[in-house]
Amino acid sequence: MVLCYSCIYKSTGQSIKMVHEGKISYERKINVYALLNKYYATDDALKQFAAEYKNNHPQFQVRTFTLTFNDHISVFAPEKETDGFSDDKNDFLDMLAGLNTVWTSFDSRERISKKIVFDKTYTISDSLKNIRWKMTSETREIAGYVCRRANAVISDSLYVVAYYTDQIVPKAGPESLHGLPGMILGLALPHEHVTWFASKVSVIKPMENIAKVPDPEKNKITSDELQNILLKNPALPIKDKRSQFIIRKILL
């Protein structure tokens, strides 16, 4: 089957392939030590946890994810073949919705996410929310594509930096981030010390099961309902900065 792409032409006559379907590999990198210093230095028990973690784990937690996409849907999921993935699957960050699978429908503007939160799996079904991106003139090359920078604030206070290319047409990206004029290949939450950057873009026909979205009617909740569940958790006092970080991370 012929790959689904079209071409546009620069003023010089040089053609640019516009990608409509394929697969992207992302590396997510979290500076765990920085998070522990910022959010786990409030009392002796948390300090002890932070010290023990640092003694037994590297500074950076690295996970590989893939985004499979076409013009109608995208699926963002952890790459289970990542080296060391299974050896460290009980890392506390993974239990805070760190290994999400996210299905996004561009046609219906709906998203379904499967998240593991404190050993419990939730299926969250929501409509796509508008993100107010602010474009900049800054560019950088990621995975062979020239990307333009855009900034946004989501969830009232979470500062986001994204790099997107308009050569990949679907308006998708890692996790639930979307809405730029093309694909997000680089993403950073500077204050949360986490980045997602594409390492490879494969222009291929997506797997047939890309459209196999979980039935949203089975045990589904909305993001607002999940937030209410978290706010009622006595272990997450809302005024505590660590609790706020945990809730922001889970709801991303």
Backbone torsions as a table, in degrees:
resi	resn	phi	psi	omega
1	MET	NA	137.9	-178.7
2	VAL	-70.7	135.2	178.7
3	LEU	-61.9	146.4	-177.3
4	CYS	-88.3	95.1	173.5
5	TYR	-148.7	161.6	176.0
6	SER	-130.2	173.7	-178.6
7	CYS	-126.3	145.3	167.5
8	ILE	-120.8	168.0	-174.9
9	TYR	-125.2	133.6	172.6
10	LYS	-69.8	168.9	178.4
11	SER	-62.7	-23.2	179.4
12	THR	-79.8	-8.8	-178.1
13	GLY	95.2	-5.9	179.4
14	GLN	-74.8	133.0	-178.1
15	SER	-87.2	149.9	176.4
16	ILE	-123.9	123.8	178.1
17	LYS	-74.5	129.0	176.6
18	MET	-99.6	116.7	-173.0
19	VAL	-87.3	131.1	-179.7
20	HIS	-114.5	-15.2	179.7
21	GLU	-153.7	151.4	-179.1
22	GLY	162.3	-157.5	-176.1
23	LYS	-144.7	134.1	-178.3
24	ILE	-122.0	133.0	173.6
25	SER	-98.5	129.3	178.8
26	TYR	-117.4	144.3	170.0
27	GLU	-108.1	118.6	175.1
28	ARG	-96.0	129.6	-176.3
29	LYS	-126.7	121.8	-179.6
30	ILE	-116.4	127.9	173.6
31	ASN	-82.8	89.3	-172.7
32	VAL	-67.4	-38.5	-179.8
33	TYR	-59.3	-40.6	179.4
34	ALA	-64.4	-39.0	177.6
35	LEU	-65.5	-42.8	179.8
36	LEU	-63.2	-41.4	179.1
37	ASN	-65.1	-32.8	-175.5
38	LYS	-82.7	-40.7	-170.5
39	TYR	-115.0	-10.0	-174.9
40	TYR	-119.5	32.6	179.4
41	ALA	-118.7	28.5	-173.8
42	THR	-94.2	-24.8	177.1
43	ASP	-152.1	172.4	-172.6
44	ASP	-63.9	-38.7	-178.2
45	ALA	-64.8	-43.6	179.4
46	LEU	-69.1	-35.6	177.0
47	LYS	-63.9	-39.2	178.3
48	GLN	-65.2	-42.4	176.9
49	PHE	-59.3	-44.8	-179.5
50	ALA	-62.4	-43.0	-179.4
51	ALA	-64.8	-41.5	179.4
52	GLU	-66.4	-38.8	178.7
53	TYR	-62.5	-46.0	-178.2
54	LYS	-63.0	-32.3	-179.8
55	ASN	-72.8	-20.9	-172.7
56	ASN	-118.8	-1.9	-176.7
57	HIS	-138.2	153.2	174.9
58	PRO	-70.6	166.7	-177.6
59	GLN	-65.7	-36.7	-175.2
60	PHE	-110.5	129.6	171.5
61	GLN	-94.7	123.8	-177.8
62	VAL	-117.6	128.6	177.2
63	ARG	-130.0	148.5	176.9
64	THR	-110.1	133.3	179.2
65	PHE	-125.6	158.7	174.4
66	THR	-124.7	145.9	174.2
67	LEU	-120.2	111.5	176.7
68	THR	-100.0	134.7	-170.1
69	PHE	-151.3	157.3	163.6
70	ASN	-143.8	-165.2	-176.7
71	ASP	-71.2	-11.7	-172.6
72	HIS	-111.7	-29.9	-173.6
73	ILE	-152.5	153.4	171.8
74	SER	-133.6	150.3	177.1
75	VAL	-130.0	117.5	178.0
76	PHE	-105.4	125.0	-173.6
77	ALA	-150.6	153.8	176.0
78	PRO	-67.8	143.9	177.7
79	GLU	-90.4	103.8	-172.4
80	LYS	-68.8	-16.0	-179.6
81	GLU	-84.1	2.7	-179.2
82	THR	-58.1	135.9	178.1
83	ASP	-58.6	129.0	177.6
84	GLY	80.2	-0.7	-176.9
85	PHE	-58.2	-52.6	-175.2
86	SER	-71.6	-25.6	-177.7
87	ASP	-69.7	-23.7	-174.1
88	ASP	-126.0	29.5	-172.4
89	LYS	-70.0	-14.5	-179.8
90	ASN	-96.1	14.1	175.6
91	ASP	-55.0	140.0	-174.2
92	PHE	-61.2	-29.5	178.5
93	LEU	-69.4	-32.3	177.3
94	ASP	-67.1	-30.3	179.7
95	MET	-78.5	-5.9	176.6
96	LEU	-105.8	54.6	180.0
97	ALA	57.2	46.4	-179.2
98	GLY	-94.6	-7.3	-178.3
99	LEU	-128.7	57.1	-174.1
100	ASN	-78.3	150.6	166.1
101	THR	-116.5	128.1	-173.2
102	VAL	-127.4	119.8	174.7
103	TRP	-101.7	128.0	179.4
104	THR	-124.0	127.6	175.1
105	SER	-102.5	118.4	178.6
106	PHE	-77.2	-26.6	-178.6
107	ASP	-71.4	-48.0	-177.7
108	SER	-94.6	-4.3	-177.1
109	ARG	53.2	49.2	178.1
110	GLU	-124.6	155.0	178.8
111	ARG	-137.5	137.4	174.1
112	ILE	-123.1	129.2	-179.0
113	SER	-123.9	141.0	170.3
114	LYS	-108.7	120.6	-176.0
115	LYS	-130.2	137.7	173.4
116	ILE	-97.5	119.4	-178.8
117	VAL	-126.8	112.9	-179.7
118	PHE	50.6	51.9	176.2
119	ASP	71.7	4.3	177.7
120	LYS	-116.1	136.4	-179.2
121	THR	-96.4	128.8	179.0
122	TYR	-115.5	143.5	171.1
123	THR	-109.8	115.4	-175.1
124	ILE	-108.7	126.8	-179.7
125	SER	-119.8	122.9	-177.4
126	ASP	-144.2	161.1	167.8
127	SER	-83.2	155.5	179.0
128	LEU	-69.2	131.6	180.0
129	LYS	-94.4	147.6	177.9
130	ASN	-75.1	130.2	176.2
131	ILE	-108.4	128.4	-177.3
132	ARG	-88.3	89.8	-179.9
133	TRP	-81.3	144.2	174.4
134	LYS	-114.2	116.3	-177.7
135	MET	-74.2	149.3	173.9
136	THR	-127.1	174.5	178.7
137	SER	-92.9	-4.0	-177.1
138	GLU	-72.5	139.1	176.6
139	THR	-132.7	159.1	171.9
140	ARG	-156.0	156.2	179.9
141	GLU	-92.5	130.5	179.0
142	ILE	-133.6	124.1	177.4
143	ALA	51.9	35.5	177.0
144	GLY	87.4	2.7	-179.5
145	TYR	-116.9	137.4	173.8
146	VAL	-77.8	122.9	-175.1
147	CYS	-118.1	145.5	179.0
148	ARG	-103.7	143.3	-178.4
149	ARG	-86.0	141.7	172.1
150	ALA	-139.4	149.5	-179.7
151	ASN	-121.2	155.0	176.9
152	ALA	-158.1	162.5	170.9
153	VAL	-120.1	121.6	-179.9
154	ILE	-117.3	161.2	-180.0
155	SER	51.7	37.2	175.9
156	ASP	75.1	-33.7	-171.9
157	SER	-143.2	1.6	-174.8
158	LEU	-92.1	111.5	-177.2
159	TYR	-81.1	129.6	-174.7
160	VAL	-125.9	135.8	172.9
161	VAL	-117.4	127.8	-178.6
162	ALA	-130.0	148.0	174.0
163	TYR	-122.2	123.3	-175.0
164	TYR	-126.7	156.2	173.2
165	THR	-119.4	135.1	177.3
166	ASP	-86.0	1.7	174.7
167	GLN	-77.9	-18.8	173.1
168	ILE	-107.0	112.9	-163.3
169	VAL	-70.5	-47.4	-176.6
170	PRO	-56.6	137.5	-175.2
171	LYS	-89.7	68.0	-174.6
172	ALA	-124.3	-173.7	179.3
173	GLY	176.0	-176.2	-179.9
174	PRO	-62.0	149.8	178.5
175	GLU	53.2	-128.4	-176.5
176	SER	-104.0	10.1	-176.8
177	LEU	-79.8	137.4	-173.0
178	HIS	-164.3	-176.3	167.5
179	GLY	94.7	2.8	174.2
180	LEU	-90.1	166.8	-176.7
181	PRO	-76.0	53.4	-178.7
182	GLY	149.0	-168.1	-174.6
183	MET	-86.3	135.4	175.5
184	ILE	-82.0	117.5	178.5
185	LEU	-103.9	-16.0	177.2
186	GLY	-137.7	136.3	-177.2
187	LEU	-145.4	139.0	178.9
188	ALA	-142.0	138.8	168.2
189	LEU	-112.3	87.9	-170.4
190	PRO	-57.0	-40.0	-176.8
191	HIS	-78.1	-14.1	177.0
192	GLU	-104.5	3.4	172.4
193	HIS	58.4	44.0	179.7
194	VAL	-138.8	141.1	178.1
195	THR	-134.9	152.8	170.3
196	TRP	-127.1	122.4	177.0
197	PHE	-133.0	135.0	179.1
198	ALA	-69.7	135.5	175.9
199	SER	-105.7	-22.2	-178.2
200	LYS	-156.6	137.9	173.9
201	VAL	-119.2	121.2	179.2
202	SER	-109.7	119.3	179.6
203	VAL	-88.2	87.8	-176.3
204	ILE	-135.8	165.9	173.7
205	LYS	-73.5	128.2	-178.2
206	PRO	-62.8	160.3	176.2
207	MET	-59.8	149.7	-177.4
208	GLU	-62.6	-29.4	-176.4
209	ASN	-81.6	10.6	178.4
210	ILE	-60.5	-29.5	-177.2
211	ALA	-88.2	-1.7	-177.5
212	LYS	-82.0	78.6	-178.8
213	VAL	-83.0	139.1	177.6
214	PRO	-57.6	147.9	178.1
215	ASP	-64.4	112.5	-176.4
216	PRO	-68.2	-12.3	-178.5
217	GLU	-80.5	-12.7	-177.2
218	LYS	-90.5	106.0	175.1
219	ASN	55.0	35.6	-178.7
220	LYS	-82.8	150.9	170.1
221	ILE	-137.0	168.5	176.0
222	THR	-97.6	168.4	176.6
223	SER	-61.0	-38.2	178.6
224	ASP	-63.8	-39.1	178.5
225	GLU	-67.4	-39.3	176.5
226	LEU	-64.2	-40.2	177.8
227	GLN	-61.1	-41.6	178.0
228	ASN	-63.2	-38.0	176.8
229	ILE	-61.8	-44.0	-178.7
230	LEU	-67.4	-39.3	-178.8
231	LEU	-66.7	-23.8	179.0
232	LYS	-89.1	-3.9	179.8
233	ASN	-74.7	117.7	-177.4
234	PRO	-63.4	-18.6	179.3
235	ALA	-80.7	-4.2	-178.1
236	LEU	-124.1	68.9	178.0
237	PRO	-58.3	127.0	-167.7
238	ILE	-63.2	-28.8	-177.8
239	LYS	-81.7	-8.3	-179.5
240	ASP	-80.5	130.6	-177.4
241	LYS	-62.4	-36.2	178.4
242	ARG	-63.3	-42.0	178.5
243	SER	-63.2	-41.2	178.9
244	GLN	-62.4	-40.3	176.7
245	PHE	-62.1	-45.4	-178.5
246	ILE	-61.6	-44.9	-179.0
247	ILE	-65.3	-42.6	177.9
248	ARG	-60.9	-42.5	-178.3
249	LYS	-65.2	-42.8	-178.4
250	ILE	-66.3	-37.4	-175.5
251	LEU	-84.3	-6.3	-178.7
252	LEU	-59.6	NA	NA
